[in-house]
């Protein structure tokens, strides 16, 4: 008996699914994908071979996680977030680019979402970027470059508008100098966690 829950309509081909994970209706996890423990994978989500999802991750409905995407522990991925993994996409079946697509290292751009990050609904994450620890990407943002730890980015293209605490609340200044009025975490506690 599996140590995870699989909705009867979900298709799970991977053998690497952590304990207490929940995979909901019409989700598809391909062989070769890795899903950690206590993950919630929403309806109509898709996880491609080669993708990695850490522990305690929430992936809401209609999210596609492609090969080359690594999501670390404690991440929130909002509904309809779009990840990308190719800077110059063409159909691999097109004869003029077939050679490029013959080897994955010729085209695959790896993207990493660091521990505790949150990505708002319908955000688009460009290929090859890194989202720093505990950063927050606003709903509908288009991320085309790396996002520093604790940064709040919004817009198209996404720009940094503030820093956030581990609890997600915007801070009055930078994360390394500002205490959080909401949860009480000090800047010193946050700086020690990053080091």
N, C-alpha and C positions, 0 to 999 in steps of 0.2 A: 504494500500500500504506500502511495506517495506521501511525503511529508509536507506537501503543499496542496492548495485547493485549485482545481481546474474546472471552470464552468463547462458544462457538457458541449457547448458550441465552440469552445476555444480549441485551437490546434497547437499542441506543444510537441515539437520534434526534438528539442534539446534535452540532454540528460543532466544538464548543469542548472538545476533550479534549487534555490535554498529553502530551508524549512520555513514554514508559516507564510510563504508567499501566496498571494491570491491573484489568479489570472482569470479575468472576467470575460464576458460574452464576446465572441467573434475575434478575440485576440489571437495572434499568431506569433509563436516563438520558434524560429528556425533552428535546425540542427547546427551546433557550433556556436550558438549564442550562449552567454553566461548571465544568469539572473541570481542575485544574492538572496539572503534570508530576509523575511518580513517585508517583501516588496509588494506593492499594490499596483498591478498592471491593468489599466482600465479597458473598457469596451473598445473594440476595433483598433487596439494598439498593435503594432507590428515591430518585432525585434529581429533584425537580420543576422545571419551567420557572421561571427566576428565582433558583434557588438557586446559590450560589457556593461552590466548594471550592478552596482554595489548593493549593500545592505540598507534596509530601512528607507528605501526610495519609493516615492509616490509618483507614478506615471499616470496622468489622467487620460481621458478618452481620446481616441483618434490621433495618437502620437506614433510616428515612425522613427525608429532608432536603427540607423544603418551601420554597416560594417565600418570600423574605424572610429566609432563613437564610444567613448568611455565615460560612464557616469559613476562618480564615486559615491560613498555612503551619505545618507541623510539628505539627499537632493529631492526637491520638488519640481516636477515638470508639469506645467499646466496643460489644459486641453488644447489640442490642435497645434502644439508646438511643432515646428518644422526644423529638422536637422538636415544638413547637407554634407557631402563628403567628396565633392569633385569640383575643382575651380573652373574647369573648362568642359562641362558635360556635353557629350555627344552620344548618340546611340552607338554602343559598341558593335552593333551589327553593320554600321556604315563602313564601307570598304576603306575609305581614306583614313580612318582612325583605328582600324582593327588592331594594328600593331601596338599602339599605345595601350589599348585595353587588354592586350595579351598577358601583361604582368601587372599585378595590383599595385606594386610600388611605383609604377609610372603615372598613376592618376589619383590614388587614394590619399586624401588629406585627413589626418587624424585630428579629432576634436576631443577635448577633455573638459568635463564639468566637475569641478573640485567639490570636496566635502561641504555639505550644508548650503550649497547654492540653490536659488529659486529662480525658475523661469516662468514668466507670466503667460497667460493664454494667448495663443496665436502668434507668439514671437517666432522669428526666423533666425536660426543660428548658422552663420556662414561657415564654409569649410575651413578646417585648420586652426580654429580659434581655441583659446583657453578661457574658461570662465572661472575666476578665482574663488577661493573659499568664502562662503557665506555672502557672495555677491547676490544681487537681485536684478533680474532683467524684467522690465516692465512689459505689460501686456501689449502685444502688437509691435514690439521693437524689432528692428533689423540689426543684428549684431554682426559687424564686418571685421572687427579686430578684438584682440584680447581685452577682457574685463578684469581689472584688479580685484583682489580680495576686498570684500565689504563694500564695493562700489554699487550704487544704484544707477542703472542706465535705462534711458527711455528714448523713444523716438526712432526716426528713420533718416539717416543711420543713427544708431544708438549713441548717445552721449552721456557722460557721467554728470549727474545732477546733485548727488549727495552721497553720503556713506550711510550704511545701515549697521545695526547691532546684530549679534548672533540671533536675537529674537525676531529680527526682521523690521523693527521700527527704525525709521530714519533718525539719524543723530544730528545734533546741532552743529557739529563740525566734523573733522576727520575722525575715523574710527580709532586711530592711535592716540588721540588726545581727548576724546569726548566720552563722558560717562552716559549711560542710558537711563533716562528718567523712568522708562517703562518697566524694565526688568531689574535694574540696579547693577548691571554688569559694568565694571570699570574699564577704562581704556587700558589700564595695566593688565587686566585679566585677558583682554583680547589680544594684546601685543604678545604676551607670553604664549598664547595658544598658537599664534602664527609661526613663531620661532621654532 
